[in-house]
């Protein structure tokens, strides 16, 4: 199996390497699809960066941090409560 770039640029020489027009068209379509996806991803990242500079984006970022701290607190409290319950159960036996 030949690599993507060798198919695209006809590297490797030999019989049938890059000479079949269907293979070349398929490679070029794949390349165009990859370029489109990369461009779409870049536009999406640019929109996210612009949104993060707005007051609403900053507020959501702060809310994410606050909720993360809240979740860690809840996990800690569940562990403490479970330990206390376990100790209370073993003491009553």
C-alpha positions as CSV (number, residue, x, y, z in Angstrom):
1,X,0.0,0.0,0.0
2,X,1.5,3.3,-1.0
3,X,1.4,6.4,1.2
4,X,-0.9,9.3,0.7
5,X,1.7,11.8,-0.6
6,X,3.3,9.3,-3.0
7,X,-0.1,8.6,-4.5
8,X,-0.8,12.4,-4.7
9,X,2.4,13.3,-6.3
10,X,3.1,10.1,-8.2
11,X,6.2,9.1,-6.3
12,X,7.7,5.7,-6.4
13,X,7.7,5.2,-10.2
14,X,6.9,1.7,-11.6
15,X,4.0,0.4,-13.5
16,X,0.6,1.9,-12.6
17,X,1.9,4.1,-9.8
18,X,-0.2,7.3,-10.0
19,X,-1.1,6.7,-13.6
20,X,-4.7,5.5,-13.0
21,X,-6.9,8.6,-13.2
22,X,-9.5,7.1,-10.9
23,X,-6.9,6.6,-8.2
24,X,-5.6,10.1,-8.6
25,X,-9.1,11.5,-8.5
26,X,-9.9,9.5,-5.3
27,X,-6.7,10.8,-3.7
28,X,-7.4,14.4,-4.6
29,X,-11.0,14.1,-3.3
30,X,-9.6,12.7,0.0
31,X,-7.1,15.6,0.2
32,X,-9.9,18.2,-0.5
33,X,-12.0,16.6,2.2
34,X,-9.2,16.8,4.7
35,X,-8.5,20.4,3.8
36,X,-12.2,21.3,4.2
37,X,-12.3,19.6,7.6
38,X,-9.2,21.4,8.8
39,X,-10.6,24.7,7.6
40,X,-13.9,24.1,9.4
41,X,-12.0,23.2,12.6
42,X,-9.9,26.4,12.4
43,X,-13.1,28.5,11.9
44,X,-14.7,26.8,14.9
45,X,-11.6,27.4,17.1
46,X,-11.6,31.1,16.0
47,X,-15.2,31.5,17.0
48,X,-14.5,29.9,20.4
49,X,-11.6,32.2,21.0
50,X,-13.7,35.2,20.1
51,X,-16.5,34.0,22.4
52,X,-14.1,33.4,25.3
53,X,-13.3,37.2,25.2
54,X,-16.9,38.2,25.7
55,X,-18.4,38.8,29.1
56,X,-20.7,35.8,28.7
57,X,-17.7,33.6,27.7
58,X,-15.8,34.7,30.8
59,X,-18.8,34.1,33.0
60,X,-19.2,30.6,31.7
61,X,-15.5,30.0,32.3
62,X,-15.8,31.2,35.9
63,X,-18.9,29.0,36.3
64,X,-17.0,26.0,35.1
65,X,-14.3,26.6,37.8
66,X,-16.9,27.1,40.5
67,X,-18.7,24.0,39.6
68,X,-15.5,22.0,39.5
69,X,-14.7,23.1,43.0
70,X,-18.3,22.3,44.1
71,X,-17.9,18.7,42.6
72,X,-14.7,18.1,44.5
73,X,-16.3,19.4,47.7
74,X,-19.3,17.0,47.2
75,X,-16.9,14.1,46.6
76,X,-15.0,14.9,49.7
77,X,-18.2,15.1,51.8
78,X,-19.5,11.8,50.4
79,X,-16.2,10.1,51.4
80,X,-16.3,11.7,54.9
81,X,-20.0,10.7,55.4
82,X,-19.2,7.1,54.2
83,X,-16.3,6.9,56.6
84,X,-18.4,8.2,59.5
85,X,-21.3,5.8,58.6
86,X,-18.8,2.8,58.4
87,X,-17.3,3.7,61.8
88,X,-20.8,4.1,63.3
89,X,-21.8,0.7,62.0
90,X,-18.7,-1.0,63.3
91,X,-19.0,0.7,66.7
92,X,-22.6,-0.5,67.2
93,X,-21.6,-4.2,66.7
